[in-house]
Amino acid sequence: MRKFIKKARREADIPTASTADIAFLLIIFFMLSTVFRTELGLKITLPGAESTERLLKRRNVANVWLDRTGRISINDNLLDMNGVKSVMTGKLADNPDLIAEIRADEEIDYGRVNDILESLKDAGALKVTFATQFEQRG
């Protein structure tokens, strides 16, 4: 009878020397190809102003869009008055230094803007500013 001799099996080696290079290249690829979407808002015409001040920190600003038909948008989501209150309450819980910037169309009824202001006040958003278009005269 023949005896079988077991030979020591050699493990298969998987080269891992280049995995760090591949991971680095993937990180660079995703950093270069990622597009950060900006808030589109609604189509509006901002009212004019003779003097204006620019907000430098865009990180602490929440835009509340109000077009001429009365539609309201925050974060590109159409809302009603109750939605404004709930969304802003959540945003203020995350960032207490949040400034609400109202971007209202110049032809909107001021009563609608006042309703927005009341909803913001109910949500606790007491830092409010209005967006305007600077008109240079001369």
GUKOLLUM-440358 format. One record per residue (C-alpha): residue number from 1; residue in one letter; chain; x, y, z. Coordinates in steps of 0.1 Angstrom, whole numbers, plus 5000, padded with zeros to 4 digits. Layout:
N
SITE   seq   type   mol      u      v      w
SITE   NUM      A     A      X      Y      Z
...
END
This chain:
138
SITE   seq   type   mol      u      v      w
SITE     1      M     A   5000   5000   5000
SITE     2      R     A   5012   5034   4991
SITE     3      K     A   5015   5061   5016
SITE     4      F     A   5006   5096   5007
SITE     5      I     A   5029   5122   5020
SITE     6      K     A   5014   5155   5029
SITE     7      K     A   5032   5184   5016
SITE     8      A     A   5032   5217   5035
SITE     9      R     A   5008   5239   5017
SITE    10      R     A   5019   5274   5010
SITE    11      E     A   4994   5301   5018
SITE    12      A     A   4985   5324   4989
SITE    13      D     A   4999   5359   4995
SITE    14      I     A   4978   5389   4986
SITE    15      P     A   5000   5419   4981
SITE    16      T     A   4988   5448   5002
SITE    17      A     A   5016   5473   4996
SITE    18      S     A   4995   5493   4971
SITE    19      T     A   4962   5495   4990
SITE    20      A     A   4972   5528   5007
SITE    21      D     A   4980   5543   4973
SITE    22      I     A   4946   5531   4959
SITE    23      A     A   4927   5545   4990
SITE    24      F     A   4945   5578   4986
SITE    25      L     A   4937   5580   4949
SITE    26      L     A   4900   5573   4956
SITE    27      I     A   4899   5600   4983
SITE    28      I     A   4914   5625   4958
SITE    29      F     A   4889   5614   4931
SITE    30      F     A   4859   5618   4953
SITE    31      M     A   4871   5652   4966
SITE    32      L     A   4875   5665   4931
SITE    33      S     A   4843   5651   4916
SITE    34      T     A   4820   5660   4944
SITE    35      V     A   4797   5689   4938
SITE    36      F     A   4782   5707   4967
SITE    37      R     A   4746   5717   4959
SITE    38      T     A   4736   5752   4968
SITE    39      E     A   4702   5763   4978
SITE    40      L     A   4682   5772   4947
SITE    41      G     A   4653   5789   4964
SITE    42      L     A   4624   5804   4944
SITE    43      K     A   4625   5828   4915
SITE    44      I     A   4621   5863   4931
SITE    45      T     A   4630   5899   4924
SITE    46      L     A   4646   5914   4955
SITE    47      P     A   4634   5949   4965
SITE    48      G     A   4659   5977   4960
SITE    49      A     A   4677   5995   4988
SITE    50      E     A   4699   6027   4989
SITE    51      S     A   4722   6012   5015
SITE    52      T     A   4728   5977   5026
SITE    53      E     A   4751   5956   5047
SITE    54      R     A   4765   5923   5037
SITE    55      L     A   4763   5892   5059
SITE    56      L     A   4798   5877   5060
SITE    57      K     A   4791   5844   5077
SITE    58      R     A   4769   5823   5054
SITE    59      R     A   4771   5793   5078
SITE    60      N     A   4748   5808   5104
SITE    61      V     A   4721   5820   5079
SITE    62      A     A   4689   5802   5070
SITE    63      N     A   4672   5816   5039
SITE    64      V     A   4634   5819   5039
SITE    65      W     A   4622   5824   5003
SITE    66      L     A   4588   5840   4995
SITE    67      D     A   4578   5845   4959
SITE    68      R     A   4552   5867   4944
SITE    69      T     A   4525   5840   4944
SITE    70      G     A   4530   5835   4982
SITE    71      R     A   4549   5802   4981
SITE    72      I     A   4574   5797   5010
SITE    73      S     A   4606   5777   5007
SITE    74      I     A   4633   5768   5032
SITE    75      N     A   4661   5744   5021
SITE    76      D     A   4644   5741   4987
SITE    77      N     A   4613   5726   5004
SITE    78      L     A   4579   5742   4999
SITE    79      L     A   4562   5748   5032
SITE    80      D     A   4532   5764   5048
SITE    81      M     A   4532   5787   5078
SITE    82      N     A   4532   5758   5103
SITE    83      G     A   4561   5742   5084
SITE    84      V     A   4581   5774   5087
SITE    85      K     A   4577   5773   5125
SITE    86      S     A   4586   5736   5128
SITE    87      V     A   4616   5738   5104
SITE    88      M     A   4630   5769   5121
SITE    89      T     A   4625   5754   5155
SITE    90      G     A   4646   5724   5145
SITE    91      K     A   4673   5746   5129
SITE    92      L     A   4675   5768   5160
SITE    93      A     A   4679   5737   5182
SITE    94      D     A   4710   5728   5161
SITE    95      N     A   4724   5763   5159
SITE    96      P     A   4712   5789   5184
SITE    97      D     A   4731   5817   5166
SITE    98      L     A   4711   5812   5134
SITE    99      I     A   4700   5843   5115
SITE   100      A     A   4668   5840   5094
SITE   101      E     A   4672   5859   5061
SITE   102      I     A   4639   5867   5045
SITE   103      R     A   4642   5868   5007
SITE   104      A     A   4608   5881   4997
SITE   105      D     A   4598   5892   4962
SITE   106      E     A   4593   5930   4959
SITE   107      E     A   4557   5926   4947
SITE   108      I     A   4545   5904   4976
SITE   109      D     A   4519   5917   5000
SITE   110      Y     A   4534   5928   5032
SITE   111      G     A   4508   5910   5052
SITE   112      R     A   4523   5877   5040
SITE   113      V     A   4558   5889   5051
SITE   114      N     A   4543   5898   5085
SITE   115      D     A   4529   5862   5088
SITE   116      I     A   4564   5849   5081
SITE   117      L     A   4578   5872   5108
SITE   118      E     A   4552   5859   5133
SITE   119      S     A   4560   5823   5125
SITE   120      L     A   4597   5830   5130
SITE   121      K     A   4589   5847   5163
SITE   122      D     A   4569   5817   5174
SITE   123      A     A   4598   5794   5165
SITE   124      G     A   4622   5816   5186
SITE   125      A     A   4641   5830   5156
SITE   126      L     A   4646   5866   5168
SITE   127      K     A   4676   5874   5146
SITE   128      V     A   4660   5883   5113
SITE   129      T     A   4673   5902   5083
SITE   130      F     A   4658   5911   5049
SITE   131      A     A   4677   5905   5017
SITE   132      T     A   4677   5935   4993
SITE   133      Q     A   4693   5944   4959
SITE   134      F     A   4717   5973   4962
SITE   135      E     A   4708   6001   4939
SITE   136      Q     A   4737   6024   4931
SITE   137      R     A   4725   6059   4923
SITE   138      G     A   4746   6084   4905
END
